[in-house]
Amino acid sequence: MTGPMEIPVIDLGGLNGGEEERARTMAQLHDACKDWGFFWVENHGVDAALMEEVKRFVYGHYDEHLEPKFRASDLAKNLEQAAAAGESDASFADEGDWEATYFIQHRPRNTAADFPEAEIPPAARETLDAYIAQMVTLAELLADCVSRNLGLPAAHLRDAFAPPFVGTKFAMYPPCPRPELVWGLRAHTDAGGIILLLQDDAVGGLEFLRAGKEWVPVGPTRGGRLFVNLGDQVDVISGGAYPSVVHRVAAGERGRRLSVATFYNPGADAVVAPATREEATAYPGPYRFGDYLDYYQGTKFGDKAARFQAVKKLFG
């Protein structure tokens, strides 16, 4: 593990080593899930060249299809006007987040074909399919490790999520004329299970609230690493042992930040519940994940504990 204020980096290659090395890697992963809720992974099995191809696609897609629409949005125009007028006390929190995004579902249905070929041509779809196949393999590996570290059967998380929903949020955070007036993305926890993040290697902005006390900046990617964080469903299944963590994205004046977040979530009809009877008294469940997600949409930027209690009352 790294120093006290450095985000943990887990070398997953250790899982393929001898008994002692495997045990050490599992212990590092347990500590990262328990004490941080987010961490870097390296030697993760996702091809570096494929990751670069995905980033090139996202940059090109933004330049050609998203940037003109984003610059024409009310939020962008209003912030430009605020910058020109020198306004210092305005707030744009109610107008949305300073991000240009789109979402592709990969499992159980692939929605890439719903986009015009001019936006996502066949070659790009093949690249995305190959990338997602490797990301799913990584997510399943982490799910099995999380289950074992919680004292559960290795397949517990995968079985609880089955059939899993896998989707990717593609986001670009352009330079902002007044970054003090708006967030790139407001503070929230993620609704689902295991989130795998590919981001650029130049521009930061992502921040996580460690232990509910201190915002920890997640710097640009180094050495082909992927960033991992845990969502609300792992929090519930683990009975709080592995908490989902509040995070946000700051808007920045310089550069643009790329974010490709792949979500390995329960399927809409999957039933989620704490893994042990003791944990069931404090956490919601059993409930259908689709019901949780519907409620989450209106409470995403609210308090997680209040959301858990409301879900317990409504569905659990």
N, C-alpha and C positions, 0 to 999 in steps of 0.2 A: 504493500500500500504506500501511497505517497504521504507527504507531510500533512499537518493538521488542517491547513486551509487550502490544500490543493485537491481538486476533484480526483477521486480514485480512478486509476487506470487498471483495468483487468486484462491480463494477457490470457486470452482463451486458449492459446496453444497449450497451456498447462493442463488442460483437460485431457490431452492426448499423451501426457507423460506418465511417469511411474506413479505408484500409489501415493507417495508422499507429495509429489508435485500436484496431483489431482486434488488431494485433500487441502493443500495450501490455496489453490485457486478457488475451490468451493468456499473456503473460509473467507477469502477476500471478497468474493461475490456476496456472501451473506452479510458481511460488515457494511458493504456499500449499499445494499438494499435496505438494511436496518437503520443505518446512521445517516445516510444521505438521500436515498430514493432516486439517485441519478448518478451516472458514472460513464466513463469512456471504456470502449472495448477495442482491443487490437488483436491481430491474428484471428480475425472473426470469420474468415472464409468467404467474404464477399470480394469479388475480383476488383482490384484497383482500377484496371482499365475500364471496366464496366461502370464503376462509380464516376469516372471522369466523363464517359459518354453521356451518362444521365445528366450531369451538371451542364455539359455543353448544350444538350437538348433544352434544358430549363432556361438557360440564358437566352438561347435563340428564340424560343417560344415567347418569352417575355418581351424581347426587343420588337418582335414582329406583330404579336397579337395582343399583349396585355398593356404595355406602356402607354400607347395612345389613349386607350379607354381609361386607364388610371389617371392620367394627367387631365382628362376631361371630366373626372368625377367632381361632385360638389365638394367633397372633403379637400381634394387637391387644390381646387380653385379658391376655396375659402381660406386655406392656409397661405396660399400665395398672396392673397389680398391682405391677410393679417401681417405678413412679413413686409409687404410694401408700405402698409400704414404704420408699421412699428408698434402694433398692439402688443401689450405685455400682460394683460389680465384676462384675455379671452380663454375659453376652454372649449375643446372640440371632442371631449370624451363621448358625447352623445351622438356624434356623427360617424362613429366607427373607428376602425384601426387603420394605421398607415401601412397597409400591406396590399399587395396584388396577389390573389390566390385562385386556384382551382383545385378540384378534387377528382381523383380517379379511383373507382372501386376495382379491386382485382379478384377478390374471392367473396362470395361464391360466384359472382358474375363479374365479368370484365367489361367495364364501361368505356374503355379507351376507344372502341369502335364507334361510340356515340358522337365523338368529336369529328369534325370534317377532316378529310385526309390532308387538306392544306395546313391544318393545325398540328395534327399528329400523323405523319405519313407512316406507311407500313414499316419502314426500317426503324423508325423511332419506337413503334409499338413492339417490335421484336426485341429491341434493346431493353425497354421497360419490362417486358415479360421475363427476360433472362435475369434482370436485376431483382425483380420481385421474387422469383423462385429462390434465389440465394438468400434474400432477406427473410423469407418465410422459414427457410431452414435454420437461419440464425435465431429467429424468434422462438421456434420450437425448441432449440437447444437451451436457450435461456429459460423458457417455461419449465422444461424438465429440471434444470438446475434449481430454479426457485422452488419448485415442488419438493425436491429432495431436501433442500436446506430448511424447509418448513416442517420436515418430518413426515411428509406425505408421499404416497406413491409417485413415481416419476411422471406418470401420465396425468396426474390429477388436474393440473391447470389446462392441459390440452383437452382433456375430457370435459371439463367444466365449460370451456369455450366452444366446443363442437356444436355445429360446424362453424369454424371461425370466420369472422369478417375481417378482411384485409383491405385496407385502402390507404392512399397516399395523398397528403395535402402538399401541393407544390406552392411555395410562397416566395415572393421577392419583396424586400423592404428597401424601397428606393431612397436616395438622399432626401431629407425633409427640410423645408425652408425654416420651420419653427419647431424643432424637436421637443422643446420644453412645453409645448401646448398639446401634445398628442402622444399616445403610445403606439409603437409598432403593433403590439398585441397586448391587451390588458391582462392583468394577473388572473390566473385560473389554474385549476388542476385538470388533467385530461380524464375524460370519462371512461376510457377503455382499459386495456390490459398492459401490453408492453409496447413502448413507442421507440422506434429506431430512427435516428436523425442523421441525415447526411447534410452537411452545411458547407459553405465555402471556406477557403483557407485564408481569407484576407480580412473580412469585416465581422466584428462581434456584435453584441447587442442583447443576446439571450442571457437571462438572469434567473437563478433559482433561489428560493427562500429556504435556507437550511435551518432545520429545527425550529422553524417559525420565528427566527430572530434576525438572521443576517442574510442579505442578498449576496449571492455568490455569482460573479460573472463567468459565463462559459465562453472562453476565448475561441478564436477561429480554430478549425480542425488542423491537427498536425499528424503527419505520418500515416495518412490513410485510415485514421481511427473513425469509429462511429460513436455517436452519443446515444445513451439509453436512459429513459426514465420510465417510471412505473405509474400506471393509471389507477383510477378509483376502484376498479374491479379486483386488482391485486391487493389493494388496501383492505377491501371487504373480505376476500377469501382468506387473507392472512390474519384477519382480526386485528389489524393495525400494526402487526409486526413489521410489515413492509409498506410504509405509508406512501400515498401519492403526494407529490410536493407542488406547492404553488410556484408558478413561473410566469415570466412576462418577457416581452421584447421591447427594448428601448428604441425609439426612433433616433436616427443619426443624421448629421449634416453631410458627412462625407462617405462616399462609396455606397454600394448597394449590397445588401446581405441576402444570400441565397439559403433557402431552407427547404429540404425535402424530407418530410416526416411520414414514415410508414407506420400505420397503426395495426397491431395484431390484437384484435378485440374478440369478445364473445360474439357469436351470431345473435341476431335479433331475438330468436326464440330460445336461446340458451338460458338456463336457470342458474342464477348466481346466488351463493350463500356462503356464510363463514364455514371454514373447514371443520371446526370443532364446536361442540355444544356450548362450551364455556364462552366462546366468542360471540355466539348468537344473541346473547342478551344485550350486547352493546352495539352491535352492527346490524344493518338491515339484511333481509333475506329470509327465505328464498324469494326472489323476484325475477321476472323476465327482463333480460338486458334491454330489449326494445322499449319497455316501459320506463326503465331508468333513463335511457337516452332521451326519450321524449321529454321527461321532466328536466333533465340536465340542460336542454337547449335554452330554457328560459331562466336557468339559474347558474349558468356557466361561470359568470364573473362574481358570483356570490360566495358565501361561506360554505365550505365543504361539510363541516359538521352539521350545520343546519339542513343541508341537502340530504345527508344520510338519515337524519332523524325524520325528515318529511317522507323520504322513500320508505323508511321502516313503517311509518304510519299508513301510507297510501297502498303499498304493494307487499310489504314484508310481514 
